[in-house]
Amino acid sequence: MNDIIGLKKLRQDAQEIINKVARGQSFIVVRRSKPVFEINPVHTSKPIDLRAWKKAAGMWKGRGGPDPVKWQRKIRQESERTFI
């Protein structure tokens, strides 16, 4: 079921609406009593394949820049040491 909300309510209660959309609720946003757009939750039909992401990150290997996967691990380790 789509709930109807105005642009003002969307601006004022954005976080609440985001939370409801994340739980599966849909909204139709109106301006001056006319529908402007619809907000729907994103439904993924399959889980994200992390191997594809790793392959994409690895495409920069050997191009003179740092390996993005190693760089990200290094940043995470440094941030953990800094805040602990």
Biopython code that builds the backbone (N, CA, C, O; Angstrom):
import numpy as np
from Bio.PDB.StructureBuilder import StructureBuilder

atoms = [
    (1, "MET", "N", (0.842, -1.186, 0.000)),
    (1, "MET", "CA", (0.000, 0.000, 0.000)),
    (1, "MET", "C", (0.882, 1.242, 0.000)),
    (1, "MET", "O", (1.864, 1.312, 0.739)),
    (2, "ASN", "N", (0.538, 2.198, -0.810)),
    (2, "ASN", "CA", (1.285, 3.450, -0.887)),
    (2, "ASN", "C", (0.609, 4.497, -0.015)),
    (2, "ASN", "O", (-0.591, 4.741, -0.136)),
    (3, "ASP", "N", (1.385, 5.107, 0.856)),
    (3, "ASP", "CA", (0.896, 6.240, 1.625)),
    (3, "ASP", "C", (1.187, 7.509, 0.841)),
    (3, "ASP", "O", (2.165, 7.579, 0.096)),
    (4, "ILE", "N", (0.336, 8.506, 1.011)),
    (4, "ILE", "CA", (0.501, 9.771, 0.314)),
    (4, "ILE", "C", (1.035, 10.789, 1.310)),
    (4, "ILE", "O", (0.460, 10.990, 2.379)),
    (5, "ILE", "N", (2.155, 11.438, 0.941)),
    (5, "ILE", "CA", (2.744, 12.463, 1.795)),
    (5, "ILE", "C", (3.076, 13.679, 0.944)),
    (5, "ILE", "O", (3.251, 13.573, -0.270)),
    (6, "GLY", "N", (3.159, 14.824, 1.586)),
    (6, "GLY", "CA", (3.524, 16.051, 0.902)),
    (6, "GLY", "C", (5.027, 16.276, 0.956)),
    (6, "GLY", "O", (5.736, 15.646, 1.741)),
    (7, "LEU", "N", (5.499, 17.184, 0.108)),
    (7, "LEU", "CA", (6.924, 17.502, 0.090)),
    (7, "LEU", "C", (7.402, 18.059, 1.423)),
    (7, "LEU", "O", (8.519, 17.772, 1.853)),
    (8, "LYS", "N", (6.557, 18.858, 2.080)),
    (8, "LYS", "CA", (6.940, 19.439, 3.366)),
    (8, "LYS", "C", (7.178, 18.348, 4.399)),
    (8, "LYS", "O", (8.160, 18.395, 5.140)),
    (9, "LYS", "N", (6.286, 17.367, 4.450)),
    (9, "LYS", "CA", (6.450, 16.258, 5.391)),
    (9, "LYS", "C", (7.702, 15.456, 5.064)),
    (9, "LYS", "O", (8.411, 15.015, 5.968)),
    (10, "LEU", "N", (7.975, 15.267, 3.783)),
    (10, "LEU", "CA", (9.177, 14.547, 3.375)),
    (10, "LEU", "C", (10.427, 15.272, 3.869)),
    (10, "LEU", "O", (11.358, 14.641, 4.370)),
    (11, "ARG", "N", (10.448, 16.590, 3.728)),
    (11, "ARG", "CA", (11.606, 17.355, 4.186)),
    (11, "ARG", "C", (11.730, 17.327, 5.706)),
    (11, "ARG", "O", (12.834, 17.185, 6.233)),
    (12, "GLN", "N", (10.623, 17.458, 6.408)),
    (12, "GLN", "CA", (10.662, 17.524, 7.868)),
    (12, "GLN", "C", (10.941, 16.189, 8.518)),
    (12, "GLN", "O", (11.646, 16.135, 9.526)),
    (13, "ASP", "N", (10.412, 15.116, 7.972)),
    (13, "ASP", "CA", (10.525, 13.794, 8.594)),
    (13, "ASP", "C", (11.292, 12.819, 7.707)),
    (13, "ASP", "O", (10.916, 11.652, 7.600)),
    (14, "ALA", "N", (12.356, 13.286, 7.075)),
    (14, "ALA", "CA", (13.085, 12.450, 6.118)),
    (14, "ALA", "C", (13.595, 11.156, 6.748)),
    (14, "ALA", "O", (13.450, 10.087, 6.156)),
    (15, "GLN", "N", (14.189, 11.235, 7.939)),
    (15, "GLN", "CA", (14.755, 10.044, 8.558)),
    (15, "GLN", "C", (13.672, 9.015, 8.883)),
    (15, "GLN", "O", (13.878, 7.818, 8.684)),
    (16, "GLU", "N", (12.549, 9.461, 9.369)),
    (16, "GLU", "CA", (11.436, 8.557, 9.676)),
    (16, "GLU", "C", (10.935, 7.857, 8.400)),
    (16, "GLU", "O", (10.658, 6.658, 8.409)),
    (17, "ILE", "N", (10.826, 8.612, 7.324)),
    (17, "ILE", "CA", (10.358, 8.043, 6.057)),
    (17, "ILE", "C", (11.384, 7.058, 5.505)),
    (17, "ILE", "O", (11.012, 6.004, 4.989)),
    (18, "ILE", "N", (12.666, 7.388, 5.607)),
    (18, "ILE", "CA", (13.711, 6.465, 5.164)),
    (18, "ILE", "C", (13.615, 5.152, 5.916)),
    (18, "ILE", "O", (13.731, 4.082, 5.319)),
    (19, "ASN", "N", (13.404, 5.224, 7.217)),
    (19, "ASN", "CA", (13.283, 4.004, 8.021)),
    (19, "ASN", "C", (12.075, 3.170, 7.594)),
    (19, "ASN", "O", (12.154, 1.943, 7.538)),
    (20, "LYS", "N", (10.970, 3.829, 7.298)),
    (20, "LYS", "CA", (9.775, 3.101, 6.860)),
    (20, "LYS", "C", (9.989, 2.459, 5.491)),
    (20, "LYS", "O", (9.542, 1.337, 5.254)),
    (21, "VAL", "N", (10.666, 3.162, 4.598)),
    (21, "VAL", "CA", (10.952, 2.605, 3.276)),
    (21, "VAL", "C", (11.877, 1.398, 3.414)),
    (21, "VAL", "O", (11.710, 0.403, 2.709)),
    (22, "ALA", "N", (12.844, 1.484, 4.312)),
    (22, "ALA", "CA", (13.749, 0.353, 4.537)),
    (22, "ALA", "C", (12.997, -0.870, 5.045)),
    (22, "ALA", "O", (13.425, -2.000, 4.812)),
    (23, "ARG", "N", (11.885, -0.656, 5.735)),
    (23, "ARG", "CA", (11.066, -1.770, 6.225)),
    (23, "ARG", "C", (10.064, -2.260, 5.177)),
    (23, "ARG", "O", (9.327, -3.213, 5.428)),
    (24, "GLY", "N", (10.032, -1.611, 3.996)),
    (24, "GLY", "CA", (9.189, -2.111, 2.920)),
    (24, "GLY", "C", (7.997, -1.251, 2.545)),
    (24, "GLY", "O", (7.231, -1.627, 1.657)),
    (25, "GLN", "N", (7.818, -0.118, 3.189)),
    (25, "GLN", "CA", (6.666, 0.734, 2.891)),
    (25, "GLN", "C", (6.964, 1.641, 1.694)),
    (25, "GLN", "O", (8.110, 2.041, 1.492)),
    (26, "SER", "N", (5.954, 1.961, 0.910)),
    (26, "SER", "CA", (6.094, 2.838, -0.253)),
    (26, "SER", "C", (5.317, 4.128, -0.024)),
    (26, "SER", "O", (4.343, 4.153, 0.728)),
    (27, "PHE", "N", (5.758, 5.202, -0.682)),
    (27, "PHE", "CA", (5.110, 6.500, -0.544)),
    (27, "PHE", "C", (4.933, 7.149, -1.908)),
    (27, "PHE", "O", (5.759, 6.978, -2.805)),
    (28, "ILE", "N", (3.847, 7.893, -2.052)),
    (28, "ILE", "CA", (3.650, 8.775, -3.199)),
    (28, "ILE", "C", (3.755, 10.190, -2.658)),
    (28, "ILE", "O", (3.040, 10.566, -1.729)),
    (29, "VAL", "N", (4.654, 10.973, -3.248)),
    (29, "VAL", "CA", (4.884, 12.339, -2.789)),
    (29, "VAL", "C", (4.110, 13.286, -3.698)),
    (29, "VAL", "O", (4.195, 13.202, -4.923)),
    (30, "VAL", "N", (3.351, 14.193, -3.073)),
    (30, "VAL", "CA", (2.532, 15.138, -3.833)),
    (30, "VAL", "C", (2.997, 16.567, -3.583)),
    (30, "VAL", "O", (3.521, 16.899, -2.520)),
    (31, "ARG", "N", (2.786, 17.404, -4.604)),
    (31, "ARG", "CA", (3.020, 18.842, -4.491)),
    (31, "ARG", "C", (1.792, 19.529, -5.041)),
    (31, "ARG", "O", (1.418, 19.317, -6.194)),
    (32, "ARG", "N", (1.171, 20.342, -4.232)),
    (32, "ARG", "CA", (-0.067, 21.034, -4.618)),
    (32, "ARG", "C", (-1.131, 20.042, -5.069)),
    (32, "ARG", "O", (-1.806, 20.248, -6.077)),
    (33, "SER", "N", (-1.264, 18.978, -4.314)),
    (33, "SER", "CA", (-2.272, 17.933, -4.521)),
    (33, "SER", "C", (-2.085, 17.131, -5.807)),
    (33, "SER", "O", (-3.008, 16.439, -6.238)),
    (34, "LYS", "N", (-0.913, 17.212, -6.422)),
    (34, "LYS", "CA", (-0.642, 16.417, -7.620)),
    (34, "LYS", "C", (0.561, 15.512, -7.357)),
    (34, "LYS", "O", (1.563, 15.962, -6.801)),
    (35, "PRO", "N", (0.471, 14.250, -7.749)),
    (35, "PRO", "CA", (1.605, 13.338, -7.543)),
    (35, "PRO", "C", (2.843, 13.816, -8.304)),
    (35, "PRO", "O", (2.765, 14.199, -9.471)),
    (36, "VAL", "N", (3.984, 13.785, -7.615)),
    (36, "VAL", "CA", (5.236, 14.223, -8.223)),
    (36, "VAL", "C", (6.152, 13.027, -8.459)),
    (36, "VAL", "O", (6.688, 12.857, -9.555)),
    (37, "PHE", "N", (6.331, 12.205, -7.438)),
    (37, "PHE", "CA", (7.147, 11.013, -7.591)),
    (37, "PHE", "C", (6.768, 9.992, -6.534)),
    (37, "PHE", "O", (5.978, 10.263, -5.630)),
    (38, "GLU", "N", (7.351, 8.814, -6.674)),
    (38, "GLU", "CA", (7.050, 7.702, -5.783)),
    (38, "GLU", "C", (8.356, 7.219, -5.158)),
    (38, "GLU", "O", (9.391, 7.165, -5.822)),
    (39, "ILE", "N", (8.294, 6.871, -3.878)),
    (39, "ILE", "CA", (9.446, 6.318, -3.180)),
    (39, "ILE", "C", (9.137, 4.857, -2.871)),
    (39, "ILE", "O", (8.153, 4.546, -2.199)),
    (40, "ASN", "N", (9.992, 3.966, -3.371)),
    (40, "ASN", "CA", (9.814, 2.535, -3.160)),
    (40, "ASN", "C", (11.087, 1.929, -2.587)),
    (40, "ASN", "O", (12.183, 2.420, -2.859)),
    (41, "PRO", "N", (10.954, 0.872, -1.800)),
    (41, "PRO", "CA", (12.157, 0.194, -1.321)),
    (41, "PRO", "C", (12.847, -0.548, -2.461)),
    (41, "PRO", "O", (12.210, -0.953, -3.434)),
    (42, "VAL", "N", (14.140, -0.716, -2.325)),
    (42, "VAL", "CA", (14.911, -1.455, -3.321)),
    (42, "VAL", "C", (14.860, -2.928, -2.941)),
    (42, "VAL", "O", (15.201, -3.308, -1.821)),
    (43, "HIS", "N", (14.432, -3.741, -3.883)),
    (43, "HIS", "CA", (14.381, -5.177, -3.657)),
    (43, "HIS", "C", (15.409, -5.837, -4.564)),
    (43, "HIS", "O", (15.317, -5.747, -5.788)),
    (44, "THR", "N", (16.375, -6.492, -3.965)),
    (44, "THR", "CA", (17.356, -7.208, -4.766)),
    (44, "THR", "C", (16.924, -8.656, -4.868)),
    (44, "THR", "O", (16.555, -9.275, -3.870)),
    (45, "SER", "N", (16.972, -9.188, -6.059)),
    (45, "SER", "CA", (16.520, -10.553, -6.282)),
    (45, "SER", "C", (17.574, -11.575, -5.894)),
    (45, "SER", "O", (17.256, -12.741, -5.658)),
    (46, "LYS", "N", (18.831, -11.144, -5.826)),
    (46, "LYS", "CA", (19.882, -12.069, -5.445)),
    (46, "LYS", "C", (20.879, -11.337, -4.553)),
    (46, "LYS", "O", (20.995, -10.113, -4.622)),
    (47, "PRO", "N", (21.596, -12.081, -3.719)),
    (47, "PRO", "CA", (22.584, -11.419, -2.875)),
    (47, "PRO", "C", (23.739, -10.852, -3.706)),
    (47, "PRO", "O", (24.010, -11.314, -4.815)),
    (48, "ILE", "N", (24.390, -9.873, -3.165)),
    (48, "ILE", "CA", (25.506, -9.236, -3.860)),
    (48, "ILE", "C", (26.675, -10.215, -3.936)),
    (48, "ILE", "O", (27.040, -10.831, -2.935)),
    (49, "ASP", "N", (27.253, -10.355, -5.110)),
    (49, "ASP", "CA", (28.390, -11.246, -5.318)),
    (49, "ASP", "C", (29.678, -10.473, -5.042)),
    (49, "ASP", "O", (30.093, -9.640, -5.848)),
    (50, "LEU", "N", (30.303, -10.750, -3.905)),
    (50, "LEU", "CA", (31.512, -10.032, -3.534)),
    (50, "LEU", "C", (32.687, -10.363, -4.447)),
    (50, "LEU", "O", (33.619, -9.567, -4.567)),
    (51, "ARG", "N", (32.654, -11.518, -5.087)),
    (51, "ARG", "CA", (33.745, -11.873, -6.001)),
    (51, "ARG", "C", (33.820, -10.886, -7.155)),
    (51, "ARG", "O", (34.913, -10.553, -7.613)),
    (52, "ALA", "N", (32.677, -10.416, -7.631)),
    (52, "ALA", "CA", (32.679, -9.440, -8.723)),
    (52, "ALA", "C", (33.306, -8.126, -8.272)),
    (52, "ALA", "O", (34.030, -7.488, -9.037)),
    (53, "TRP", "N", (33.034, -7.720, -7.038)),
    (53, "TRP", "CA", (33.631, -6.490, -6.512)),
    (53, "TRP", "C", (35.138, -6.635, -6.374)),
    (53, "TRP", "O", (35.888, -5.715, -6.702)),
    (54, "LYS", "N", (35.581, -7.793, -5.888)),
    (54, "LYS", "CA", (37.016, -8.011, -5.735)),
    (54, "LYS", "C", (37.701, -8.028, -7.094)),
    (54, "LYS", "O", (38.813, -7.522, -7.242)),
    (55, "LYS", "N", (37.039, -8.607, -8.078)),
    (55, "LYS", "CA", (37.603, -8.641, -9.431)),
    (55, "LYS", "C", (37.717, -7.216, -9.978)),
    (55, "LYS", "O", (38.725, -6.863, -10.590)),
    (56, "ALA", "N", (36.703, -6.413, -9.761)),
    (56, "ALA", "CA", (36.735, -5.028, -10.239)),
    (56, "ALA", "C", (37.829, -4.235, -9.528)),
    (56, "ALA", "O", (38.512, -3.420, -10.148)),
    (57, "ALA", "N", (37.994, -4.472, -8.233)),
    (57, "ALA", "CA", (39.046, -3.777, -7.494)),
    (57, "ALA", "C", (40.420, -4.227, -7.974)),
    (57, "ALA", "O", (41.358, -3.431, -7.991)),
    (58, "GLY", "N", (40.551, -5.501, -8.366)),
    (58, "GLY", "CA", (41.825, -6.029, -8.811)),
    (58, "GLY", "C", (42.221, -5.604, -10.207)),
    (58, "GLY", "O", (43.358, -5.836, -10.617)),
    (59, "MET", "N", (41.312, -4.984, -10.956)),
    (59, "MET", "CA", (41.643, -4.607, -12.332)),
    (59, "MET", "C", (42.702, -3.521, -12.382)),
    (59, "MET", "O", (43.309, -3.307, -13.431)),
    (60, "TRP", "N", (42.941, -2.827, -11.267)),
    (60, "TRP", "CA", (43.940, -1.764, -11.247)),
    (60, "TRP", "C", (45.320, -2.274, -10.866)),
    (60, "TRP", "O", (46.273, -1.496, -10.832)),
    (61, "LYS", "N", (45.449, -3.572, -10.576)),
    (61, "LYS", "CA", (46.748, -4.124, -10.214)),
    (61, "LYS", "C", (47.723, -3.957, -11.374)),
    (61, "LYS", "O", (47.371, -4.170, -12.534)),
    (62, "GLY", "N", (48.936, -3.578, -11.047)),
    (62, "GLY", "CA", (49.978, -3.453, -12.053)),
    (62, "GLY", "C", (49.905, -2.189, -12.883)),
    (62, "GLY", "O", (50.624, -2.073, -13.875)),
    (63, "ARG", "N", (49.078, -1.255, -12.522)),
    (63, "ARG", "CA", (48.960, -0.013, -13.299)),
    (63, "ARG", "C", (49.688, 1.141, -12.622)),
    (63, "ARG", "O", (49.437, 2.304, -12.940)),
    (64, "GLY", "N", (50.567, 0.838, -11.714)),
    (64, "GLY", "CA", (51.365, 1.885, -11.088)),
    (64, "GLY", "C", (50.756, 2.437, -9.804)),
    (64, "GLY", "O", (51.456, 3.102, -9.040)),
    (65, "GLY", "N", (49.502, 2.187, -9.550)),
    (65, "GLY", "CA", (48.866, 2.668, -8.333)),
    (65, "GLY", "C", (48.822, 1.573, -7.284)),
    (65, "GLY", "O", (49.121, 0.416, -7.580)),
    (66, "PRO", "N", (48.453, 1.926, -6.063)),
    (66, "PRO", "CA", (48.367, 0.912, -5.010)),
    (66, "PRO", "C", (47.191, -0.032, -5.251)),
    (66, "PRO", "O", (46.194, 0.336, -5.872)),
    (67, "ASP", "N", (47.329, -1.238, -4.752)),
    (67, "ASP", "CA", (46.241, -2.207, -4.829)),
    (67, "ASP", "C", (45.119, -1.715, -3.921)),
    (67, "ASP", "O", (45.347, -1.550, -2.723)),
    (68, "PRO", "N", (43.910, -1.471, -4.446)),
    (68, "PRO", "CA", (42.842, -0.885, -3.628)),
    (68, "PRO", "C", (42.439, -1.761, -2.450)),
    (68, "PRO", "O", (42.080, -1.237, -1.395)),
    (69, "VAL", "N", (42.488, -3.069, -2.600)),
    (69, "VAL", "CA", (42.100, -3.953, -1.501)),
    (69, "VAL", "C", (43.104, -3.841, -0.368)),
    (69, "VAL", "O", (42.715, -3.723, 0.794)),
    (70, "LYS", "N", (44.406, -3.878, -0.694)),
    (70, "LYS", "CA", (45.448, -3.736, 0.333)),
    (70, "LYS", "C", (45.395, -2.353, 0.967)),
    (70, "LYS", "O", (45.574, -2.213, 2.177)),
    (71, "TRP", "N", (45.149, -1.330, 0.148)),
    (71, "TRP", "CA", (45.071, 0.026, 0.661)),
    (71, "TRP", "C", (43.925, 0.161, 1.663)),
    (71, "TRP", "O", (44.085, 0.786, 2.712)),
    (72, "GLN", "N", (42.761, -0.429, 1.337)),
    (72, "GLN", "CA", (41.611, -0.359, 2.238)),
    (72, "GLN", "C", (41.902, -1.088, 3.541)),
    (72, "GLN", "O", (41.548, -0.596, 4.612)),
    (73, "ARG", "N", (42.544, -2.255, 3.471)),
    (73, "ARG", "CA", (42.899, -2.988, 4.692)),
    (73, "ARG", "C", (43.846, -2.167, 5.558)),
    (73, "ARG", "O", (43.702, -2.120, 6.780)),
    (74, "LYS", "N", (44.815, -1.521, 4.915)),
    (74, "LYS", "CA", (45.778, -0.701, 5.647)),
    (74, "LYS", "C", (45.067, 0.446, 6.367)),
    (74, "LYS", "O", (45.352, 0.717, 7.533)),
    (75, "ILE", "N", (44.152, 1.112, 5.685)),
    (75, "ILE", "CA", (43.398, 2.227, 6.283)),
    (75, "ILE", "C", (42.584, 1.730, 7.474)),
    (75, "ILE", "O", (42.549, 2.388, 8.515)),
    (76, "ARG", "N", (41.931, 0.581, 7.334)),
    (76, "ARG", "CA", (41.141, 0.037, 8.437)),
    (76, "ARG", "C", (42.013, -0.275, 9.643)),
    (76, "ARG", "O", (41.648, 0.039, 10.776)),
    (77, "GLN", "N", (43.167, -0.894, 9.403)),
    (77, "GLN", "CA", (44.075, -1.232, 10.504)),
    (77, "GLN", "C", (44.573, 0.024, 11.200)),
    (77, "GLN", "O", (44.646, 0.063, 12.428)),
    (78, "GLU", "N", (44.916, 1.046, 10.434)),
    (78, "GLU", "CA", (45.385, 2.292, 11.021)),
    (78, "GLU", "C", (44.297, 2.955, 11.845)),
    (78, "GLU", "O", (44.573, 3.475, 12.926)),
    (79, "SER", "N", (43.060, 2.946, 11.352)),
    (79, "SER", "CA", (41.977, 3.585, 12.098)),
    (79, "SER", "C", (41.661, 2.820, 13.373)),
    (79, "SER", "O", (41.307, 3.432, 14.381)),
    (80, "GLU", "N", (41.780, 1.506, 13.354)),
    (80, "GLU", "CA", (41.548, 0.723, 14.568)),
    (80, "GLU", "C", (42.601, 1.005, 15.608)),
    (80, "GLU", "O", (42.290, 1.085, 16.796)),
    (81, "ARG", "N", (43.856, 1.162, 15.183)),
    (81, "ARG", "CA", (44.926, 1.469, 16.130)),
    (81, "ARG", "C", (44.756, 2.867, 16.706)),
    (81, "ARG", "O", (45.060, 3.090, 17.878)),
    (82, "THR", "N", (44.277, 3.808, 15.907)),
    (82, "THR", "CA", (44.149, 5.182, 16.342)),
    (82, "THR", "C", (43.083, 5.342, 17.420)),
    (82, "THR", "O", (43.293, 6.073, 18.388)),
    (83, "PHE", "N", (41.950, 4.672, 17.269)),
    (83, "PHE", "CA", (40.823, 4.898, 18.161)),
    (83, "PHE", "C", (40.762, 3.948, 19.336)),
    (83, "PHE", "O", (39.949, 4.155, 20.237)),
    (84, "ILE", "N", (41.581, 2.920, 19.364)),
    (84, "ILE", "CA", (41.521, 1.969, 20.475)),
    (84, "ILE", "C", (42.479, 2.343, 21.550)),
    (84, "ILE", "O", (42.566, 1.655, 22.567)),
]
sb = StructureBuilder()
sb.init_structure("model")
sb.init_model(0)
sb.init_chain("A")
sb.init_seg("    ")
for serial, (resi, resn, name, xyz) in enumerate(atoms, 1):
    if name == "N":
        sb.init_residue(resn, " ", resi, " ")
    sb.init_atom(name, np.array(xyz, "f"), 0.0, 1.0, " ", f" {name:<3s}", serial, name[0])
structure = sb.get_structure()
